[in-house]
């Protein structure tokens, strides 16, 4: 940990490896890291705003009786942030927000605490007053952004998968860094994403990463190696920054005698683009090769967090979002041992029935021979330990 007798204002929670030079890859649109693409046949070409408008219009006027009480089909649990005594404990905080707590080392009161993609605002969009979808299930640790952040344990690292509003929420980030002004957590971001949090997060605590780049974290509470992994997705905050920031997931490796050694947060991703509303496995269709590479380079994965919602209509969303039948194949490709479903049960973002993803996951598990213990949903606010 960094301490300085000359700097009484803020003591960062962890130390980070130095920034590295980013080298152009096949997913860069040009020679500068400010435009990106999915470089595989498994993805369709970048969608236009006309196509996006057609998709939005296709859902206008649809009856959503389930929205009256999302908690009838999203199980809930009392949040418990007690640190684990061994291994790793994960808590699902809604949509893609996941808190990872490591067991203490060397007599410390707690281990590393890592928060992925925290979004505690009511709406996942540029305005909290109109336009963007509102939550149909609550944040499990607080009724407001401030309350939810206040109830979190101290954070060491905040890791963001990409810049979409349902994964990177400025009110939540501001609340985290206001609460921990004296002991700010590090923030790990994809390429060209710092521009969004500049002025909120101290520059020296931010690291951006390209696909496959590593960031080392050291502290009194343990060390970890973060690798930013590829995903098949897209980014935008406005109509003028389509694919200007990178997208991906985070793999965290630690060296411990007991419990999980490798945790992988997939972020948001598709698997195989389709042109029809199909949920069958078709081996003639190309699939994203990145996941087998992740499994080969970083696996086996002890605990994975895989998206299962916001997949219909498939002709529009299959490039960028997994249906459950895709998620179970990602599980197999990355050589996962256990997975928790994320990216469902929070906002109405697409056209499938909002209670459908868990049912589809059960069917998909059967098709590929996985068990409920290997890959399942988690209660909102509930925890899974490995």
VOPAGU-2260 file (C-alpha; in pm, 1 decimal, decimal comma):
REM VOPAGU-2260
SITE   aa  ch    i         X         Y         Z
SITE  UNK   A    0       0,0       0,0       0,0
SITE  UNK   A    1     118,3     356,5     -63,4
SITE  UNK   A    2     187,3     569,8     242,4
SITE  UNK   A    3     344,8     915,0     243,8
SITE  UNK   A    4     415,8    1145,4     535,1
SITE  UNK   A    5     390,1    1434,5     290,1
SITE  UNK   A    6      41,4    1346,4     158,5
SITE  UNK   A    7    -217,9    1345,9     437,1
SITE  UNK   A    8    -517,6    1389,3     207,1
SITE  UNK   A    9    -561,7    1047,5      44,7
SITE  UNK   A   10    -403,6     705,5      93,9
SITE  UNK   A   11    -488,4     481,5    -203,3
SITE  UNK   A   12    -602,6     133,5    -111,7
SITE  UNK   A   13    -363,6     -46,4    -349,0
SITE  UNK   A   14     -55,0       6,4    -563,6
SITE  UNK   A   15     -80,0     -48,6    -940,2
SITE  UNK   A   16     172,7    -157,1   -1198,9
SITE  UNK   A   17     298,4     113,7   -1432,7
SITE  UNK   A   18     105,2     213,0   -1741,5
SITE  UNK   A   19     211,3      36,1   -2061,0
SITE  UNK   A   20     226,2     131,6   -2425,8
SITE  UNK   A   21     -77,5       1,2   -2614,2
SITE  UNK   A   22      -0,7    -170,9   -2944,3
SITE  UNK   A   23    -244,9    -175,1   -3234,1
SITE  UNK   A   24    -448,2    -493,8   -3263,7
SITE  UNK   A   25    -691,6    -640,5   -3515,1
SITE  UNK   A   26    -979,8    -494,1   -3312,7
SITE  UNK   A   27    -854,1    -136,3   -3360,3
SITE  UNK   A   28   -1016,7      54,7   -3645,2
SITE  UNK   A   29    -705,1     265,6   -3701,4
SITE  UNK   A   30    -362,1     328,9   -3552,6
SITE  UNK   A   31    -494,1     517,0   -3247,9
SITE  UNK   A   32    -690,9     359,3   -2959,8
SITE  UNK   A   33   -1010,9     557,0   -3007,6
SITE  UNK   A   34   -1211,8     333,2   -3238,0
SITE  UNK   A   35   -1274,3     -41,7   -3214,2
SITE  UNK   A   36   -1452,9    -332,9   -3384,1
SITE  UNK   A   37   -1535,8    -699,9   -3336,7
SITE  UNK   A   38   -1276,1    -872,6   -3557,2
SITE  UNK   A   39   -1447,5   -1210,9   -3594,7
SITE  UNK   A   40   -1693,7   -1368,8   -3843,4
SITE  UNK   A   41   -1917,5   -1448,3   -3543,8
SITE  UNK   A   42   -2019,2   -1080,7   -3525,8
SITE  UNK   A   43   -2232,2    -878,0   -3762,0
SITE  UNK   A   44   -2114,9    -541,6   -3886,3
SITE  UNK   A   45   -2158,6    -244,1   -3654,2
SITE  UNK   A   46   -2528,3    -164,2   -3628,0
SITE  UNK   A   47   -2659,6     171,8   -3740,5
SITE  UNK   A   48   -2883,4     404,3   -3543,0
SITE  UNK   A   49   -3162,4     322,3   -3789,8
SITE  UNK   A   50   -3135,5     -44,2   -3692,2
SITE  UNK   A   51   -3130,2      52,5   -3325,8
SITE  UNK   A   52   -3441,9     267,0   -3374,9
SITE  UNK   A   53   -3621,0     -26,0   -3540,1
SITE  UNK   A   54   -3535,0    -246,3   -3244,1
SITE  UNK   A   55   -3660,2      11,0   -2993,4
SITE  UNK   A   56   -3981,1      58,8   -3193,4
SITE  UNK   A   57   -4041,1    -317,8   -3199,4
SITE  UNK   A   58   -4086,6    -307,8   -2821,3
SITE  UNK   A   59   -4307,5      -0,8   -2800,8
SITE  UNK   A   60   -4651,5     -78,9   -2657,9
SITE  UNK   A   61   -4564,6    -430,2   -2544,1
SITE  UNK   A   62   -4748,7    -532,8   -2229,3
SITE  UNK   A   63   -4515,7    -614,2   -1941,0
SITE  UNK   A   64   -4734,1    -733,8   -1651,4
SITE  UNK   A   65   -4425,2    -882,5   -1482,5
SITE  UNK   A   66   -4291,5    -531,2   -1425,9
SITE  UNK   A   67   -4554,8    -477,1   -1157,6
SITE  UNK   A   68   -4343,2    -679,7    -914,6
SITE  UNK   A   69   -4012,8    -811,0   -1039,4
SITE  UNK   A   70   -3944,6    -968,9    -702,1
SITE  UNK   A   71   -4202,0   -1239,8    -777,8
SITE  UNK   A   72   -3952,2   -1404,3   -1014,8
SITE  UNK   A   73   -3617,9   -1258,3    -901,5
SITE  UNK   A   74   -3531,1   -1429,1    -570,9
SITE  UNK   A   75   -3400,8   -1199,0    -298,8
SITE  UNK   A   76   -3169,8   -1243,0      -1,8
SITE  UNK   A   77   -3054,0   -1027,1     286,1
SITE  UNK   A   78   -2721,5    -872,4     194,1
SITE  UNK   A   79   -2430,4    -991,2     405,3
SITE  UNK   A   80   -2090,7    -832,2     342,4
SITE  UNK   A   81   -1910,1   -1027,4     614,0
SITE  UNK   A   82   -1568,7   -1118,0     468,0
SITE  UNK   A   83   -1510,4   -1486,6     395,2
SITE  UNK   A   84   -1269,1   -1676,9     614,4
SITE  UNK   A   85   -1135,7   -1875,9     318,0
SITE  UNK   A   86   -1152,1   -1841,2     -57,5
SITE  UNK   A   87   -1367,8   -1589,8    -241,5
SITE  UNK   A   88   -1718,9   -1462,3    -173,8
SITE  UNK   A   89   -1925,4   -1295,9    -447,6
SITE  UNK   A   90   -2245,0   -1095,1    -398,0
SITE  UNK   A   91   -2485,0   -1009,1    -681,5
SITE  UNK   A   92   -2601,7    -648,2    -648,4
SITE  UNK   A   93   -2830,1    -646,4    -952,1
SITE  UNK   A   94   -2776,6    -658,1   -1330,1
SITE  UNK   A   95   -2397,2    -682,5   -1379,3
SITE  UNK   A   96   -2287,1    -536,4   -1044,4
SITE  UNK   A   97   -2086,1    -794,4    -850,4
SITE  UNK   A   98   -1880,9    -751,1    -533,2
SITE  UNK   A   99   -1587,9    -989,0    -484,7
SITE  UNK   A  100   -1446,1   -1029,4    -132,7
SITE  UNK   A  101   -1128,9   -1227,8     -75,0
SITE  UNK   A  102   -1043,8   -1392,4     255,3
SITE  UNK   A  103    -793,6   -1205,0     475,1
SITE  UNK   A  104    -421,2   -1275,1     452,4
SITE  UNK   A  105    -138,4   -1226,5     703,2
SITE  UNK   A  106    -360,3   -1134,3     996,8
SITE  UNK   A  107    -553,3    -860,1     814,5
SITE  UNK   A  108    -918,5    -796,0     905,7
SITE  UNK   A  109   -1024,3    -843,2     544,3
SITE  UNK   A  110    -887,1    -932,2     203,2
SITE  UNK   A  111    -913,0    -748,5    -126,6
SITE  UNK   A  112   -1257,7    -612,7    -215,8
SITE  UNK   A  113   -1331,0    -571,7    -588,5
SITE  UNK   A  114   -1648,1    -420,7    -733,2
SITE  UNK   A  115   -1740,4    -488,6   -1095,7
SITE  UNK   A  116   -1970,8    -260,4   -1300,1
SITE  UNK   A  117   -2155,3     -87,3   -1012,8
SITE  UNK   A  118   -2478,4      82,8   -1119,8
SITE  UNK   A  119   -2705,0     182,8    -831,2
SITE  UNK   A  120   -2908,7     452,5   -1008,0
SITE  UNK   A  121   -3277,9     398,5   -1076,4
SITE  UNK   A  122   -3245,4     451,7   -1452,1
SITE  UNK   A  123   -2961,2     318,8   -1668,1
SITE  UNK   A  124   -2922,1     614,8   -1899,5
SITE  UNK   A  125   -2799,8     973,2   -1931,2
SITE  UNK   A  126   -3097,6    1110,5   -1736,7
SITE  UNK   A  127   -3260,8     999,5   -1411,8
SITE  UNK   A  128   -3579,3    1183,4   -1505,6
SITE  UNK   A  129   -3692,9    1036,7   -1837,0
SITE  UNK   A  130   -3608,0     814,6   -2131,9
SITE  UNK   A  131   -3403,1     531,5   -1988,5
SITE  UNK   A  132   -3557,4     217,7   -1833,4
SITE  UNK   A  133   -3631,2     221,2   -1461,1
SITE  UNK   A  134   -3546,7     -63,0   -1226,0
SITE  UNK   A  135   -3812,4    -323,9   -1162,6
SITE  UNK   A  136   -3610,0    -471,6    -875,1
SITE  UNK   A  137   -3435,7    -263,0    -606,5
SITE  UNK   A  138   -3068,0    -226,8    -531,6
SITE  UNK   A  139   -3029,7    -481,0    -249,2
SITE  UNK   A  140   -2797,4    -273,4     -30,8
SITE  UNK   A  141   -2977,9      62,4     -24,3
SITE  UNK   A  142   -3277,4     263,2    -143,3
SITE  UNK   A  143   -3066,4     542,7    -295,2
SITE  UNK   A  144   -2727,8     559,6    -463,3
SITE  UNK   A  145   -2577,0     725,4    -156,4
SITE  UNK   A  146   -2727,8     470,3      81,6
SITE  UNK   A  147   -2625,7     173,9    -133,4
SITE  UNK   A  148   -2265,1     294,6    -152,0
SITE  UNK   A  149   -2258,9     379,6     219,9
SITE  UNK   A  150   -2352,0      19,5     302,4
SITE  UNK   A  151   -2073,9    -131,8      91,9
SITE  UNK   A  152   -1756,9    -252,7     260,9
SITE  UNK   A  153   -1437,6     -56,7     182,0
SITE  UNK   A  154   -1339,2    -105,1    -180,8
SITE  UNK   A  155    -987,1    -161,3    -311,5
SITE  UNK   A  156   -1058,3    -182,5    -684,6
SITE  UNK   A  157   -1348,1     -79,2    -907,6
SITE  UNK   A  158   -1328,7    -258,6   -1243,5
SITE  UNK   A  159   -1546,1    -152,5   -1537,4
SITE  UNK   A  160   -1609,9    -379,6   -1836,2
SITE  UNK   A  161   -1731,3    -111,1   -2081,3
SITE  UNK   A  162   -1900,6     226,6   -2097,6
SITE  UNK   A  163   -2270,0     146,0   -2152,0
SITE  UNK   A  164   -2495,5     313,4   -1896,7
SITE  UNK   A  165   -2603,3     -17,1   -1742,6
SITE  UNK   A  166   -2235,9     -87,3   -1660,7
SITE  UNK   A  167   -2078,8     254,2   -1595,9
SITE  UNK   A  168   -2290,5     491,2   -1387,2
SITE  UNK   A  169   -2150,2     832,2   -1300,2
SITE  UNK   A  170   -2372,0     895,9    -992,0
SITE  UNK   A  171   -2253,8     565,4    -844,0
SITE  UNK   A  172   -1888,1     635,0    -921,9
SITE  UNK   A  173   -1913,4     982,5    -767,9
SITE  UNK   A  174   -2068,7     835,7    -453,0
SITE  UNK   A  175   -1794,1     572,7    -418,5
SITE  UNK   A  176   -1511,8     824,7    -447,8
SITE  UNK   A  177   -1687,0    1072,9    -219,9
SITE  UNK   A  178   -1729,2     806,9      48,8
SITE  UNK   A  179   -1367,5     690,4      17,1
SITE  UNK   A  180   -1208,7    1029,0     -42,5
SITE  UNK   A  181    -936,8     949,6     212,1
SITE  UNK   A  182    -876,0     593,2      93,8
SITE  UNK   A  183    -978,2     589,3    -273,6
SITE  UNK   A  184    -994,7     260,5    -463,6
SITE  UNK   A  185    -811,0     206,4    -790,2
SITE  UNK   A  186   -1017,8     204,4   -1108,4
SITE  UNK   A  187    -949,4     -32,0   -1398,9
SITE  UNK   A  188   -1096,9      66,5   -1734,3
SITE  UNK   A  189   -1095,6     -33,2   -2101,3
SITE  UNK   A  190    -908,0     178,5   -2354,2
SITE  UNK   A  191   -1039,6     532,4   -2405,7
SITE  UNK   A  192   -1277,6     522,4   -2109,5
SITE  UNK   A  193   -1091,2     747,0   -1863,6
SITE  UNK   A  194   -1242,7    1048,5   -2042,3
SITE  UNK   A  195   -1578,3     960,3   -1883,7
SITE  UNK   A  196   -1456,5     955,0   -1520,6
SITE  UNK   A  197   -1190,9    1226,4   -1540,6
SITE  UNK   A  198   -1231,4    1470,4   -1254,7
SITE  UNK   A  199   -1402,7    1207,1   -1039,3
SITE  UNK   A  200   -1129,6     946,2   -1002,0
SITE  UNK   A  201    -770,6    1061,5    -933,6
SITE  UNK   A  202    -565,7    1013,7   -1251,1
SITE  UNK   A  203    -289,8     825,5   -1068,9
SITE  UNK   A  204    -540,3     561,2    -959,0
SITE  UNK   A  205    -670,1     487,7   -1309,6
SITE  UNK   A  206    -531,6     227,0   -1547,7
SITE  UNK   A  207    -668,0     156,8   -1893,0
SITE  UNK   A  208    -616,3    -178,8   -2060,2
SITE  UNK   A  209    -635,5    -326,8   -2406,9
SITE  UNK   A  210    -733,8    -688,6   -2467,0
SITE  UNK   A  211    -487,8    -928,7   -2302,0
SITE  UNK   A  212    -301,7    -654,9   -2116,2
SITE  UNK   A  213    -225,7    -721,0   -1749,7
SITE  UNK   A  214    -239,8    -491,9   -1448,0
SITE  UNK   A  215     -75,1    -595,9   -1121,7
SITE  UNK   A  216    -231,1    -490,4    -791,9
SITE  UNK   A  217     -39,0    -506,7    -464,5
SITE  UNK   A  218    -154,1    -424,5    -112,6
SITE  UNK   A  219    -130,8    -534,1     250,1
SITE  UNK   A  220    -454,6    -727,3     194,2
SITE  UNK   A  221    -320,7    -938,7     -90,1
SITE  UNK   A  222    -199,5    -916,7    -447,3
SITE  UNK   A  223    -385,2    -984,1    -771,2
SITE  UNK   A  224    -320,8    -994,3   -1143,8
SITE  UNK   A  225    -592,9    -847,6   -1365,0
SITE  UNK   A  226    -614,3    -936,3   -1734,4
SITE  UNK   A  227    -852,8    -751,4   -1963,1
SITE  UNK   A  228   -1014,5   -1013,4   -2184,6
SITE  UNK   A  229   -1185,8    -985,3   -2526,0
SITE  UNK   A  230   -1562,0    -980,1   -2569,5
SITE  UNK   A  231   -1797,6    -949,9   -2866,6
SITE  UNK   A  232   -1987,4    -631,1   -2797,0
SITE  UNK   A  233   -2002,9    -256,3   -2867,0
SITE  UNK   A  234   -1985,4      74,7   -2679,9
SITE  UNK   A  235   -2149,3     417,3   -2690,0
SITE  UNK   A  236   -2261,2     687,1   -2447,4
SITE  UNK   A  237   -2397,4     921,4   -2716,0
SITE  UNK   A  238   -2477,9     922,2   -3085,9
SITE  UNK   A  239   -2127,0    1052,9   -3151,0
SITE  UNK   A  240   -1898,4     801,0   -2978,4
SITE  UNK   A  241   -2003,2     465,9   -3122,6
SITE  UNK   A  242   -1725,7     210,5   -3059,5
SITE  UNK   A  243   -1488,4     487,0   -2945,0
SITE  UNK   A  244   -1410,6     298,8   -2621,2
SITE  UNK   A  245   -1317,6     -67,0   -2590,9
SITE  UNK   A  246   -1531,7    -344,0   -2438,0
SITE  UNK   A  247   -1433,4    -667,0   -2262,9
SITE  UNK   A  248   -1415,1    -855,9   -1933,3
SITE  UNK   A  249   -1176,0    -892,8   -1640,1
SITE  UNK   A  250    -992,5   -1202,7   -1522,0
SITE  UNK   A  251    -849,3   -1187,1   -1169,4
SITE  UNK   A  252    -577,6   -1428,2   -1061,2
SITE  UNK   A  253    -446,9   -1466,7    -707,1
SITE  UNK   A  254    -209,5   -1712,2    -543,5
SITE  UNK   A  255    -378,3   -1863,6    -240,3
SITE  UNK   A  256    -353,0   -2197,9     -71,4
SITE  UNK   A  257    -731,6   -2237,9     -33,9
SITE  UNK   A  258   -1025,2   -2130,9    -249,6
SITE  UNK   A  259   -1057,6   -1984,8    -596,5
SITE  UNK   A  260    -741,1   -1887,2    -779,4
SITE  UNK   A  261    -907,6   -1747,8   -1094,5
SITE  UNK   A  262   -1223,4   -1536,2   -1118,2
SITE  UNK   A  263   -1356,2   -1414,7   -1454,2
SITE  UNK   A  264   -1611,9   -1139,7   -1503,2
SITE  UNK   A  265   -1728,0   -1164,8   -1865,1
SITE  UNK   A  266   -1890,5    -821,2   -1879,8
SITE  UNK   A  267   -2131,9    -793,8   -2171,3
SITE  UNK   A  268   -2085,9   -1014,1   -2474,8
SITE  UNK   A  269   -2240,0   -1199,6   -2763,4
SITE  UNK   A  270   -2129,2   -1540,3   -2887,4
SITE  UNK   A  271   -2265,2   -1612,4   -3233,4
SITE  UNK   A  272   -2469,8   -1379,1   -3455,4
SITE  UNK   A  273   -2797,1   -1521,3   -3590,0
SITE  UNK   A  274   -3058,0   -1383,7   -3828,2
SITE  UNK   A  275   -3367,4   -1546,5   -3678,7
SITE  UNK   A  276   -3529,4   -1589,9   -3336,9
SITE  UNK   A  277   -3353,4   -1921,0   -3279,2
SITE  UNK   A  278   -3213,4   -2075,2   -2962,3
SITE  UNK   A  279   -3076,5   -2394,3   -3110,3
SITE  UNK   A  280   -2710,9   -2489,8   -3138,5
SITE  UNK   A  281   -2603,7   -2478,5   -3501,7
SITE  UNK   A  282   -2245,7   -2594,9   -3546,8
SITE  UNK   A  283   -2234,7   -2443,0   -3895,8
SITE  UNK   A  284   -2248,3   -2090,9   -3751,1
SITE  UNK   A  285   -1919,5   -1927,2   -3650,1
SITE  UNK   A  286   -1877,0   -1860,4   -3279,4
SITE  UNK   A  287   -1655,8   -1606,0   -3109,5
SITE  UNK   A  288   -1310,9   -1771,4   -3077,9
SITE  UNK   A  289   -1202,2   -1544,1   -2791,6
SITE  UNK   A  290   -1358,3   -1763,0   -2524,1
SITE  UNK   A  291   -1161,2   -2076,5   -2603,7
SITE  UNK   A  292    -851,4   -1857,4   -2606,6
SITE  UNK   A  293    -946,3   -1722,6   -2262,4
SITE  UNK   A  294    -984,7   -2077,6   -2136,2
SITE  UNK   A  295    -654,3   -2181,1   -2289,0
SITE  UNK   A  296    -455,2   -1881,3   -2162,7
SITE  UNK   A  297    -620,4   -1816,3   -1825,9
SITE  UNK   A  298    -825,5   -2122,8   -1733,9
SITE  UNK   A  299    -945,7   -2319,4   -1564,3
SITE  UNK   A  300   -1183,2   -2052,7   -1432,8
SITE  UNK   A  301   -1285,7   -2125,6   -1074,0
SITE  UNK   A  302   -1574,4   -1876,0   -1071,3
SITE  UNK   A  303   -1724,1   -1698,8   -1373,6
SITE  UNK   A  304   -1992,6   -1433,7   -1408,1
SITE  UNK   A  305   -2180,2   -1479,2   -1735,1
SITE  UNK   A  306   -2458,6   -1266,3   -1890,0
SITE  UNK   A  307   -2788,7   -1440,7   -1967,9
SITE  UNK   A  308   -3040,7   -1160,2   -2041,1
SITE  UNK   A  309   -3136,5    -891,4   -2296,3
SITE  UNK   A  310   -3113,5   -1121,8   -2600,0
SITE  UNK   A  311   -3434,1   -1068,6   -2803,5
SITE  UNK   A  312   -3478,4    -985,3   -3079,9
SITE  UNK   A  313   -3197,0   -1218,4   -3174,5
SITE  UNK   A  314   -3140,9   -1076,0   -3523,3
SITE  UNK   A  315   -3043,4    -744,7   -3362,0
SITE  UNK   A  316   -2890,4    -847,9   -3027,9
SITE  UNK   A  317   -2715,3   -1181,5   -3084,3
SITE  UNK   A  318   -2392,4   -1014,3   -3192,3
SITE  UNK   A  319   -2363,2    -826,7   -2863,4
SITE  UNK   A  320   -2565,6   -1021,9   -2601,4
SITE  UNK   A  321   -2568,2   -1386,3   -2498,9
SITE  UNK   A  322   -2888,7   -1581,3   -2469,2
SITE  UNK   A  323   -2866,3   -1858,9   -2208,9
SITE  UNK   A  324   -2785,5   -2112,8   -2483,1
SITE  UNK   A  325   -2484,0   -1896,9   -2569,2
SITE  UNK   A  326   -2382,2   -1848,8   -2206,4
SITE  UNK   A  327   -2357,7   -2221,9   -2137,9
SITE  UNK   A  328   -2133,1   -2259,7   -2442,5
SITE  UNK   A  329   -1912,7   -1976,3   -2316,5
SITE  UNK   A  330   -1895,5   -2164,3   -1983,9
SITE  UNK   A  331   -1761,5   -2468,3   -2167,9
SITE  UNK   A  332   -1522,4   -2269,7   -2388,2
SITE  UNK   A  333   -1349,5   -2089,1   -2101,2
SITE  UNK   A  334   -1315,6   -2410,3   -1901,4
SITE  UNK   A  335   -1519,8   -2278,7   -1608,3
SITE  UNK   A  336   -1583,1   -2481,7   -1295,2
SITE  UNK   A  337   -1867,8   -2271,3   -1159,6
SITE  UNK   A  338   -2064,5   -1971,4   -1292,0
SITE  UNK   A  339   -2319,1   -1719,9   -1165,8
SITE  UNK   A  340   -2568,6   -1561,9   -1406,0
SITE  UNK   A  341   -2569,5   -1182,1   -1438,8
SITE  UNK   A  342   -2719,7    -919,7   -1673,0
SITE  UNK   A  343   -3084,3    -997,7   -1604,1
SITE  UNK   A  344   -3360,8    -920,6   -1356,2
SITE  UNK   A  345   -3303,5    -545,1   -1320,9
SITE  UNK   A  346   -3404,5    -338,1   -1625,3
SITE  UNK   A  347   -3634,2    -408,3   -1919,1
SITE  UNK   A  348   -3376,6    -376,9   -2197,7
SITE  UNK   A  349   -3506,8    -607,8   -2468,6
SITE  UNK   A  350   -3807,4    -799,7   -2598,8
SITE  UNK   A  351   -3796,9   -1139,5   -2426,8
SITE  UNK   A  352   -4027,3   -1189,1   -2125,7
SITE  UNK   A  353   -3825,7   -1047,5   -1839,5
SITE  UNK   A  354   -3876,2   -1359,2   -1626,3
SITE  UNK   A  355   -3758,6   -1589,8   -1906,9
SITE  UNK   A  356   -3376,3   -1599,7   -1874,3
SITE  UNK   A  357   -3361,1   -1837,6   -1573,2
SITE  UNK   A  358   -3602,2   -2081,0   -1742,9
SITE  UNK   A  359   -3399,1   -2065,8   -2061,8
SITE  UNK   A  360   -3081,3   -2120,6   -1861,1
SITE  UNK   A  361   -3222,9   -2440,8   -1711,4
SITE  UNK   A  362   -3310,1   -2570,0   -2060,1
SITE  UNK   A  363   -2968,9   -2468,9   -2196,8
SITE  UNK   A  364   -2787,7   -2646,1   -1913,6
SITE  UNK   A  365   -2965,4   -2968,9   -2001,6
SITE  UNK   A  366   -2870,5   -2934,7   -2368,3
SITE  UNK   A  367   -2497,2   -2912,8   -2296,9
SITE  UNK   A  368   -2483,0   -3136,0   -1989,5
SITE  UNK   A  369   -2424,9   -2883,7   -1711,2
SITE  UNK   A  370   -2573,0   -2906,5   -1362,9
SITE  UNK   A  371   -2756,4   -2643,5   -1161,3
SITE  UNK   A  372   -2467,9   -2644,2    -914,4
SITE  UNK   A  373   -2224,8   -2559,4   -1193,8
SITE  UNK   A  374   -2417,1   -2266,4   -1345,2
SITE  UNK   A  375   -2722,7   -2098,3   -1196,6
SITE  UNK   A  376   -2878,1   -1767,2   -1101,0
SITE  UNK   A  377   -2810,0   -1609,6    -762,0
SITE  UNK   A  378   -3062,7   -1435,2    -537,1
SITE  UNK   A  379   -3054,7   -1056,0    -555,5
SITE  UNK   A  380   -2825,9    -958,7    -268,8
SITE  UNK   A  381   -2725,4   -1321,8    -226,9
SITE  UNK   A  382   -2372,4   -1458,5    -216,3
SITE  UNK   A  383   -2180,5   -1748,4    -368,5
SITE  UNK   A  384   -1851,5   -1864,8    -217,3
SITE  UNK   A  385   -1579,5   -2081,8    -365,6
